[in-house]
Amino acid sequence: MSRLCLLSRAGLASTLVLLLSCRIESAAPSDGPATVAQEGEPSGDVWVYTSMYQHMIDALGPLLKEKLPNVQVHWYQAGSEKVASRLEAERAAGAVRADVLATSDPFLYERLAREGDFLRYASPNVLRVPRSLLELDAHYATMRLATMVLVHRQGAPPPPSSFADLVGERWKGRAAVGDPLTSGTAFTWAVFIQAKYGDTFFEQLRAKGAVVAGGNAAVLQKVESGEVDVGVLLLENALAAKARGSPIEIVWPEDGAVVIPGPVAIFRTTRNPVAAKALVDLFFSPEGQRIVVEKGDMHAVDPRLQGPRGEPGLETLMTRSQPWTPELIELGLTRGGAIKETFSKAFSR
């Protein structure tokens, strides 16, 4: 069973009671205390493998120089799928270069945690994070939240009210979705959809002429151009597009938006654990969390912050989203390949 219990509002109160006395705050992990101050001044090199946008990385630069002046941070930036591929190649060669991992693939984190790849560390700054966003054994913790919603082109017929509506006759040939074979966020959406509506949903999408557009940028382009009227898209992409005048509207699906955690973890093989932990602390600091909102257009995990570009904050996001469950984590871990194959077969006919 997964130790990650995300965004389940109904179980939040009981979860809080459980976790206030759980391992992440009170137990001493085998590789050192989870919440102790680090000895010595952080310095030296740290490699971060991340799917964070380049403009977020650029925004972190001045903060890094101010707070960690003696740490040289090196970034490998790519989509979550490409980061995972590079990481797997390095693991196979027995030479992982990364010290810190910061992508948006919760299934990858859970697998690597189970395989013993992560150093156990809970930053003191995570104590303000809702416990439903934390992995209990402190192998990783969510630092940012991306969200899959619907977008609708202005002037088109009235928008769908849910993801389920996309297989209705009204949207025949007028909807676009991402490709879970190439997009990590599209894959997470596909896992949720399969769990809720079954494999036949993909076949129904294909039967209704849905367009598979690759990644989020491609979905957005097809909606903006008028090739389709509606698409499944990351909230951050939709907000940024609207800010530059894009003719789209955001629709929060009645069957629940799909929130995609962006965790951060430290590899057990890190050559610089002191600096790596200091960097993780910075990600969870108030300044780091504001960059998530203001530059990344995502929801922070600090509940004191509002959502991006005037959107409601974390509590409201929880009520608008489908809950993560241990069963969903297991589904993504054990049947992820099968879900991708089912999707591929449905759209190759």
C-alpha positions as CSV (number, residue, x, y, z in Angstrom):
1,M,0.0,0.0,0.0
2,S,1.3,3.5,-0.9
3,R,2.4,5.8,1.9
4,L,1.3,8.8,-0.1
5,C,-2.2,10.0,0.9
6,L,-3.0,13.0,-1.3
7,L,-5.9,15.4,-1.4
8,S,-8.6,13.2,0.2
9,R,-10.6,15.9,2.0
10,A,-13.0,13.4,3.6
11,G,-10.1,11.6,5.4
12,L,-8.1,14.8,6.1
13,A,-9.1,15.1,9.8
14,S,-8.2,11.5,10.6
15,T,-5.1,11.7,8.6
16,L,-3.9,14.8,10.5
17,V,-4.4,13.0,13.8
18,L,-2.4,10.0,12.6
19,L,0.4,12.0,11.1
20,L,0.9,14.4,14.0
21,S,2.6,11.5,15.8
22,C,3.9,9.6,12.8
23,R,7.4,8.8,11.6
24,I,8.0,12.0,9.6
25,E,8.1,14.0,12.8
26,S,9.0,11.7,15.6
27,A,11.0,8.7,14.4
28,A,14.7,8.6,13.6
29,P,15.2,7.1,10.1
30,S,18.0,4.6,9.6
31,D,20.1,7.2,7.6
32,G,19.8,10.0,10.1
33,P,17.2,12.2,11.8
34,A,14.5,13.5,9.6
35,T,14.3,17.0,10.9
36,V,17.6,18.0,12.4
37,A,19.6,21.1,11.5
38,Q,22.6,20.3,9.3
39,E,26.1,20.8,10.6
40,G,28.4,23.1,8.7
41,E,27.7,25.7,6.0
42,P,26.3,24.3,2.8
43,S,28.7,24.5,-0.1
44,G,29.9,22.7,-3.2
45,D,28.0,21.3,-6.2
46,V,24.5,19.9,-6.3
47,W,22.9,18.4,-9.4
48,V,19.1,18.7,-9.8
49,Y,17.1,16.7,-12.3
50,T,13.8,18.5,-12.8
51,S,10.8,19.1,-15.0
52,M,10.3,22.6,-13.6
53,Y,9.9,25.3,-16.2
54,Q,13.1,27.2,-17.2
55,H,11.6,30.5,-16.1
56,M,11.0,28.9,-12.6
57,I,14.6,27.9,-12.5
58,D,15.7,31.4,-13.5
59,A,13.5,32.9,-10.8
60,L,15.1,30.7,-8.2
61,G,18.6,32.0,-9.2
62,P,18.6,35.2,-7.1
63,L,17.2,33.3,-4.1
64,L,19.9,30.7,-4.3
65,K,22.6,33.3,-4.5
66,E,21.1,35.0,-1.4
67,K,20.4,32.0,0.7
68,L,23.0,29.5,-0.5
69,P,25.9,31.6,-1.8
70,N,28.5,28.8,-1.6
71,V,26.4,26.2,-3.3
72,Q,26.7,25.8,-7.1
73,V,23.4,24.3,-8.4
74,H,23.5,22.5,-11.8
75,W,20.2,21.7,-13.5
76,Y,19.2,19.1,-16.0
77,Q,15.8,20.4,-17.2
78,A,13.4,18.4,-19.3
79,G,9.9,16.9,-19.3
80,S,9.2,14.3,-16.6
81,E,9.4,11.4,-19.1
82,K,12.8,12.5,-20.4
83,V,14.1,13.0,-16.9
84,A,12.9,9.5,-16.0
85,S,14.6,8.0,-19.1
86,R,17.9,9.6,-18.3
87,L,17.7,8.6,-14.7
88,E,16.9,5.0,-15.6
89,A,20.0,4.9,-17.9
90,E,22.2,6.2,-15.2
91,R,20.8,3.8,-12.6
92,A,21.4,0.9,-15.0
93,A,25.0,2.1,-15.4
94,G,25.4,2.4,-11.6
95,A,26.3,6.1,-11.8
96,V,23.4,8.4,-10.9
97,R,24.6,12.0,-11.3
98,A,21.6,13.6,-9.7
99,D,21.6,14.6,-6.1
100,V,18.0,15.9,-6.1
101,L,15.0,14.9,-8.1
102,A,12.1,17.4,-8.7
103,T,9.6,16.2,-11.3
104,S,5.9,15.7,-11.6
105,D,5.7,11.9,-11.7
106,P,4.4,10.6,-8.3
107,F,4.5,7.0,-9.5
108,L,8.3,7.3,-10.2
109,Y,8.9,8.6,-6.7
110,E,6.9,5.8,-5.0
111,R,8.8,3.2,-7.0
112,L,12.2,4.6,-6.3
113,A,11.3,5.0,-2.6
114,R,10.3,1.3,-2.4
115,E,13.6,0.4,-4.2
116,G,15.6,2.3,-1.6
117,D,17.0,5.0,-3.8
118,F,16.1,8.0,-1.7
119,L,17.7,9.5,1.4
120,R,15.1,10.0,4.2
121,Y,14.8,13.6,5.0
122,A,11.9,15.8,6.1
123,S,12.7,19.5,5.9
124,P,11.6,21.5,8.9
125,N,9.7,23.7,6.4
126,V,7.3,20.8,5.6
127,L,5.8,21.1,9.0
128,R,3.4,23.7,7.7
129,V,2.4,21.5,4.7
130,P,-0.9,19.6,5.0
131,R,0.1,16.1,6.1
132,S,-2.0,14.6,3.3
133,L,0.7,15.8,0.9
134,L,3.6,14.0,2.6
135,E,5.0,10.6,2.3
136,L,5.1,9.2,5.8
137,D,8.6,7.8,5.8
138,A,10.1,11.0,4.6
139,H,11.6,9.7,1.3
140,Y,9.9,12.5,-0.7
141,A,7.4,15.3,-0.2
142,T,5.2,17.2,-2.6
143,M,6.5,20.8,-3.2
144,R,4.2,22.0,-6.0
145,L,0.8,21.0,-7.5
146,A,-0.1,20.9,-11.2
147,T,-3.7,20.4,-12.1
148,M,-5.4,18.9,-15.2
149,V,-8.6,20.8,-16.1
150,L,-10.7,21.4,-19.2
151,V,-10.2,24.4,-21.5
152,H,-12.9,25.7,-23.8
153,R,-12.5,28.1,-26.8
154,Q,-14.5,31.3,-26.5
155,G,-17.3,31.5,-29.0
156,A,-17.6,27.7,-29.3
157,P,-20.8,25.8,-28.2
158,P,-21.3,25.7,-24.5
159,P,-18.5,23.9,-22.7
160,P,-18.6,20.3,-21.4
161,S,-19.1,20.1,-17.6
162,S,-16.9,17.0,-17.0
163,F,-14.2,14.8,-18.5
164,A,-16.9,12.2,-19.0
165,D,-18.7,14.6,-21.4
166,L,-15.8,14.3,-23.9
167,V,-17.3,11.0,-25.1
168,G,-20.6,12.6,-25.9
169,E,-21.9,13.2,-29.4
170,R,-21.7,17.0,-29.0
171,W,-17.9,16.8,-28.9
172,K,-17.4,14.5,-31.8
173,G,-14.1,15.5,-33.5
174,R,-13.9,18.6,-31.3
175,A,-11.8,17.5,-28.3
176,A,-8.1,17.2,-27.8
177,V,-6.2,15.2,-25.2
178,G,-2.5,14.7,-24.4
179,D,-0.6,11.5,-25.2
180,P,0.2,9.5,-22.1
181,L,3.0,7.8,-24.0
182,T,5.0,11.1,-24.2
183,S,3.5,13.3,-21.6
184,G,3.8,12.5,-17.9
185,T,0.9,14.7,-16.9
186,A,-1.3,13.1,-19.6
187,F,-0.3,9.7,-18.2
188,T,-1.4,10.6,-14.7
189,W,-4.7,11.9,-16.1
190,A,-5.1,8.6,-18.0
191,V,-4.6,6.6,-14.8
192,F,-7.3,8.6,-13.1
193,I,-9.7,8.2,-16.1
194,Q,-9.0,4.5,-16.4
195,A,-9.7,4.0,-12.6
196,K,-13.0,6.0,-12.9
197,Y,-14.4,5.0,-16.2
198,G,-12.5,1.9,-17.3
199,D,-10.5,1.0,-20.4
200,T,-13.5,1.5,-22.7
201,F,-13.3,5.3,-22.1
202,F,-10.3,5.5,-24.4
203,E,-12.1,3.5,-27.1
204,Q,-15.1,5.9,-26.7
205,L,-12.8,8.9,-27.1
206,R,-11.4,7.4,-30.3
207,A,-14.8,6.6,-31.6
208,K,-15.9,10.2,-31.1
209,G,-12.9,11.4,-33.0
210,A,-10.9,12.9,-30.2
211,V,-7.5,14.3,-31.2
212,V,-4.3,13.1,-29.5
213,A,-2.1,16.1,-29.5
214,G,1.1,15.1,-27.7
215,G,1.9,17.4,-24.8
216,N,0.1,20.3,-23.2
217,A,1.4,22.9,-25.6
218,A,0.0,21.0,-28.5
219,V,-3.4,20.6,-26.9
220,L,-3.5,24.4,-26.2
221,Q,-2.5,25.2,-29.8
222,K,-5.3,23.1,-31.2
223,V,-7.9,24.8,-29.0
224,E,-6.6,28.3,-29.7
225,S,-6.4,27.7,-33.5
226,G,-10.0,26.4,-33.6
227,E,-9.1,23.0,-34.8
228,V,-11.0,21.7,-31.7
229,D,-13.3,23.5,-29.2
230,V,-12.2,21.8,-26.0
231,G,-9.1,20.2,-24.5
232,V,-7.6,18.6,-21.4
233,L,-4.9,20.9,-20.2
234,L,-2.7,21.8,-17.3
235,L,-4.1,24.8,-15.3
236,E,-0.7,26.5,-15.4
237,N,-0.7,26.5,-19.2
238,A,-4.2,27.8,-19.4
239,L,-3.6,30.6,-16.9
240,A,-0.4,31.7,-18.7
241,A,-2.3,31.6,-22.1
242,K,-5.2,33.7,-20.8
243,A,-2.8,36.2,-19.4
244,R,-1.4,36.8,-22.9
245,G,-4.9,37.1,-24.4
246,S,-5.7,33.6,-25.5
247,P,-9.4,33.1,-26.4
248,I,-9.9,30.2,-23.9
249,E,-11.9,29.7,-20.8
250,I,-11.0,27.4,-17.9
251,V,-13.6,24.7,-16.9
252,W,-13.3,22.9,-13.6
253,P,-14.7,19.4,-14.4
254,E,-17.6,18.3,-12.2
255,D,-16.1,14.8,-12.0
256,G,-13.0,16.3,-10.4
257,A,-9.8,17.9,-11.7
258,V,-6.7,15.7,-11.6
259,V,-4.0,17.1,-9.3
260,I,-0.5,16.0,-10.1
261,P,2.0,16.3,-7.3
262,G,5.4,17.6,-8.0
263,P,7.6,15.9,-5.3
264,V,11.2,16.5,-4.4
265,A,13.6,13.9,-3.1
266,I,17.3,13.4,-2.4
267,F,19.1,10.4,-3.7
268,R,20.8,8.2,-1.2
269,T,23.9,8.3,-3.4
270,T,24.2,12.1,-3.2
271,R,27.8,13.3,-2.9
272,N,26.7,16.4,-1.0
273,P,23.9,15.7,1.4
274,V,24.3,18.9,3.4
275,A,23.9,21.1,0.4
276,A,21.1,18.9,-1.1
277,K,19.1,19.2,2.2
278,A,19.6,22.9,2.3
279,L,18.3,23.2,-1.3
280,V,15.2,21.2,-0.4
281,D,14.7,23.5,2.6
282,L,14.8,26.4,0.2
283,F,12.1,24.8,-2.1
284,F,9.7,24.6,0.9
285,S,10.6,28.1,2.3
286,P,8.0,30.8,1.9
287,E,10.1,32.5,-0.8
288,G,10.4,29.2,-2.7
289,Q,6.7,28.5,-2.5
290,R,5.9,32.0,-3.7
291,I,8.0,31.3,-6.8
292,V,5.9,28.2,-7.4
293,V,2.7,30.3,-7.5
294,E,4.0,33.5,-9.1
295,K,6.3,32.1,-11.7
296,G,5.1,28.6,-12.1
297,D,1.3,29.3,-12.1
298,M,0.9,26.3,-9.9
299,H,-0.5,25.8,-6.4
300,A,2.0,25.8,-3.6
301,V,1.8,23.3,-0.8
302,D,2.0,26.1,1.8
303,P,-1.7,26.6,2.7
304,R,-1.1,30.2,3.6
305,L,-0.7,31.2,-0.1
306,Q,-3.4,31.9,-2.6
307,G,-3.6,30.1,-5.9
308,P,-1.9,31.3,-9.1
309,R,-3.3,34.4,-10.8
310,G,-6.2,34.9,-8.4
311,E,-7.3,31.3,-8.3
312,P,-8.4,30.0,-4.8
313,G,-5.8,28.4,-2.6
314,L,-5.0,24.9,-1.6
315,E,-8.1,24.1,0.4
316,T,-10.4,24.9,-2.5
317,L,-8.2,23.0,-4.9
318,M,-8.7,19.9,-2.6
319,T,-12.5,20.2,-2.9
320,R,-12.3,20.5,-6.8
321,S,-10.1,17.5,-7.3
322,Q,-10.3,13.8,-7.4
323,P,-8.7,12.2,-4.4
324,W,-5.5,10.2,-4.6
325,T,-5.8,6.8,-3.0
326,P,-3.4,3.9,-2.4
327,E,-5.3,2.0,-5.1
328,L,-4.5,4.7,-7.6
329,I,-0.8,4.6,-6.8
330,E,-0.8,0.8,-7.2
331,L,-2.7,1.1,-10.5
332,G,-0.1,3.5,-11.9
333,L,2.8,1.4,-10.6
334,T,1.6,-2.0,-11.6
335,R,-0.6,-1.3,-14.6
336,G,1.0,1.9,-16.0
337,G,2.4,0.1,-19.0
338,A,-0.9,-1.7,-19.7
339,I,-2.8,1.6,-19.5
340,K,-0.4,3.2,-22.1
341,E,-0.8,0.1,-24.3
342,T,-4.6,0.3,-24.0
343,F,-4.6,4.0,-25.0
344,S,-2.2,3.3,-27.9
345,K,-4.3,0.5,-29.3
346,A,-7.5,2.5,-29.0
347,F,-6.1,5.3,-31.0
348,S,-4.2,3.2,-33.6
349,R,-7.4,1.6,-34.9
